């Protein structure tokens, strides 16, 4: 069903594209439930977003043209698939992966220029996301380049609403992953024991996973996460460069990096939005939304709601983590949050340990990334290095390697 209501805003307007966060802040005050041709009904307030997330019966996750396991599933189907997926991100699995993750981060930081300027997104963040996610899944390095290309093409197709391009990109990805699965089946006893192999032997409700389900899950764990992970690194690095007091705090107290990352990504979201569809007519605020319409949950706005967080730009380490929607809420809260938090903690700790200062270049903020990715297209920083810090971080890591994830 479509609506004849006039648009309340234009998500493609120049003032939105040049500074999305400020635009979302304005919409949260001016029109917290806003209609547009591109995003249909957008919710900007924390309370409205939480209402939707906590009521999966009224607000269905089947809001996409494509089946996504388990992201687009509703109860009761969702529960069985979620139960199968969650052990992949439990404390044991994350602890086993931690040394590999931290070594990747140290290796990448070691390649940064000794002293000078660098584009963080393409010089560190994107290579990090590709290497660490492929390592977690046990995928070969040869997939780094096609994965990077898929991410860019997928985001461009989503922005332009090119359904045919989205189908083509999804088909190409699926074909590559199916080939990877077939290669593993032919390997017999030589098949690697990793997350991908284990997933191939999973079952739900007593039935083995179909290849289409395996591919969907792997798609969510790669193409769906790589852009967000890279965006997060860029956002955090830029924030620290512009806030030397926070940068120095985390250099001296690396154990605070994890909670600081969550707070910085609350202030500036790495993922702009998600979608739901009401199963019946609903009223949100003063707006009536018909059944079957698309609702866009603007995480980037909800996590800056003054009624919940006060000054949305104030950096605080004592906030209630349950209020932060960085990893969602309700039954669809991100099961991979423990992995993402480890990966970001490891990268930012390594970056701070391997440098003595990060500074922004120029007075103009970086150009924002393209919706739905948050953060920036590129972040140019000036880096000052010294070897002693990295050695000190190695010592710190040895002392904390047995801590709970």
Buried (B, 14 or more C-beta within 10 A) or exposed (E): EEEEEEEBBBBEEEEBBEBBBEBBBBBBEEBBBBBBEBBBBBBBBBBBBBBBBEBBEBBBBBBEEEEBBBBBBBEEEBEBBBEBBEEBBEEEBBBEBBEBBBBBBBEBBEEBEEEEEBBBBBBBBBBBBBBBBBBBBBBEEEBBEEBBEBBEBBBBBBBEEBEEBBEEBBEBBBEBBBEBBEEBEEEEEEBEEBBBBEBBEBEBEEEEBEBEBBBBBBBBBBBBBBBBBBBBBBBBBBBBBBBEEBBEBBBEEBEBBBBBBBBBBBBBBBBBBBBBBBBEEBEBBEBEBEEBBBBBBBBBBBBBBEEBBEEBEEBEEEBEEEBBBBBBBEBBEBBBBBBBBBBBBBBBBBBBBBBBBBBBBEEEEBEBBBBBBBBBBBBBBBBEBBEEBBEBBBEBBEEEEEEEB
